[in-house]
Amino acid sequence: MTIEQNPDQAPERPREQDEPPADSTPKHAFEQTAQELSARTPELNFLDPPPPSAERVRKILVAGIGNAWMGDDGFGSEVVKRLGEIELPHGVAVMDFGTGGLNLAYEVMRGYDALLILDISEQGGTPGTLYVIEADEESIDGSIQDGDTLNPHGMDPKTMLRFVKSIGAWPGKVVVIACEPHTVAEIGFKLSESVAGALEPAVQLVLETIAELRTDGAYQPQPTE
């Protein structure tokens, strides 16, 4: 029987009887055996929890408030100025809101783990005395009745916190660092000597408070006696 061959097709090279067949495995095939792979790869147990990730960065807002035109009421703004000269940890934002309480409320709504307010507070102590006050969410009335008005330029910290609570944006922690004023009833751009002398201690107190607010323990419920 005659087999016709296509003249355009190259003749097939005869293969010797002892010649092994051509390797049909692609060159890119994975050549490691399962035993070799298991020797190099540690055993994985998918029921185990994932490895811990990097430490969570706490978002902290340091807010200076007060009227710089009213003498010692500019305490918060002055502390903010000094903090601006210091390199603070990642996640810490420092802003001067002046008398714009509503602007502060809107900023808090962006989502912070902690709010640190810098203000004055008349507690009856010696002028220049520093106070650390933690705001209790339960003590803040978050109800705003129909007809209530909010003055964006006259919103004091308590009213601002009422507004924040009413919309469900209360931070995990709210701390106030306040200074006992000497003069707030007279117009003036200069702090009293007593309050001016408290600025550097206030900066150090803010830094210590920030360090505490960056830890998980600051957000754990305190045991009741």
N, C-alpha and C positions, 0 to 999 in steps of 0.2 A: 504494500500500500504506500502510495506517495503522499507526503505531507507537504503542502505548499507553504512556503515561508514568505512573510511580508518583507519585501526588499528593504523597507524603511526601518525595520525593527532589527536591532543588533542581535546577533546570534547569542544564545545563552551559553555561558562558559560551562563546560562539563565539570562536574564535581567529582573529585576523587572519592573512592569508596570509604576511605578512612578519615576523610576530612569532616570535622564536626559541622553541624548546621550553623548557619549564621545566627548570631545572638539577636533575638528579636526584642530584647529589653531596651526601652528608650534610655539614652545616655543620661537623662536627667532623673532617672528613677532613684528612689531612696534606697541606699544599699545597706544601711544598718539593720541588723536583726533586732528583734524585740528584746533579746537578752542584752545586747549591747546598749540599747536605748535605756533600758531600766537601770543599768549600772551607772549611767551618767545622770539620770533624772531622778530626783528624790520622789518618794511616794507621796501622792497627793490624796488627802482625805477631804472630800467636798463637804463633809458634815462639820468640819472644823470651822470656826469663825475666821473671817479674813484677817490678815495681819493689820495691826493698828496703823492708821494713817498719820500724817503729820498733825501736830498739836493744833487744835482749832483756835483760830484767831478771833478774839472777842472784839466786837465793834463797840467803841466807846465814844460818846459825844461829850466834849467839855464845852459848856455854854456859859459865856459871860453875859450877864444881863444887868440892866441899870441905866440910869440917865446920867451921862457924863457931865451934863450942865448943872447938876445939883450936888456939887461937892463930893462927899464920900459915897454917893450913889454910883460913882464911876469906878468903884473898887473892882467889880468883875471885869470891866474892860481893861484895866491896868494889869490885872493878873494875866489875862489873855495875851497882852502884848509881850509880857516876859516869857510866857510859854512858847510864843512864836519864835523865840531865839534858841529854843532847845530842841534837839532831835528826839522826837517821841517815838514810842514803839509803833509798829505797823498795826493799823486798825483803829488808831486814836485820831479823832478829828477835833480840832479846836476852833471855835467860832465865836465872834462877838455879835450878839443879837440886839444889844442896846435895849430899847423899850419895845422891840418887835416881838412880843410874846407869841403872836399868831404865826409869825415866820418860824419861830422855834418849834412850835407845835407841828407845823408842816414838815420840818426837817426830821423831827423825831419819828414821824410817820414813815420815813424811808426805811426804818428798821434798825434799831440799835439794841445791843445787849444791855447797855447801861447808859444812863444820863447823869452827868456830873454838872451841877449848876453852881455858878459862882455869883454870889449876891451879898447884900448886907442884910442884917437882921437885928432889930432892936430887941434885945433880950434883957436889957437892964444891967449888963455887965460893964466892965471898964472898956472905953473905946480902944479898938485895936484887937480886942479878944476874938479869937477864931473859934467857930463852932462847926462841928460835923454832924449833920442831921440826915437821917435816912427817912425818906418819905414812905409811909405805909400806904399801899394801894387801898387797903380796906378802909382807911380813914378819909379817903378822898371820895366825895360825892360826884359820881360820874353822870348824874342825870341832868339834862339840860331841858328845861320846860319850854313849851311853845311861847314865843314872845320874848324870851331871853335874848339879850343882845351882847355881843362880844366886841369890845373895842380893840382892834389889832395893835394900837399904839399904847394901850393902857392895860394890857393883860398881865397881871401879876403872876408869879410862878404857880400859885395855887389854882388860879383860874385856868392857866395853861394846862396844868395837869388834869383838871376836870375835863377839859375839852379832849385831851389825848385819851383819857380813860373812856369817855363817852363813845369814841369811835373804835375802841378796842385796840389801840396802838401803844398800850402801856409797856415801857421797856422792862427787861428782867430785873433791873435795879435802878433806883433813883436816889442819888445822894446830893445833898446841898452842903457846900462849904461856904459859910457866911462869916462876915466880919461885923463886929459891933461898931456902928458909926459914931462919929462925933458931931458932924454937921451935915444935915440933909435938907434943911428947910431954906437954906440960902442958895441963891444962884452963884455958881462959881465952878471953874474948871479944875481947881486944885484940890487934891485930897488933904485932909487934915494931917497934922504931923503924926498922930497916933495911928491912923489907918495906913498912911504911907509907910510907916515902920513895920507894918504887918504884911507887906507885899511879898517880901522874900520868904518869910515863914509860910505864907499861903502857897507859894509856888512849890515848896518842898512838901507841904501837906497834900497838894494835888498830885504830885508825882508818886507819893506813897499810896494814895488812894487808887490811882490808876493801876499801880502794880498789884494791888489787892483785887481790883475788879477784873484783872486779866486771868485770875485763877478760878477754877471750878468751885472751890469752896465758898467763894463770895456769893454764890447763887443757891447754896444749899439752905434749906429751912433751918432756922435757929431753934434749938430745943427750948421748950417752954418750961418754966419752973413750976 
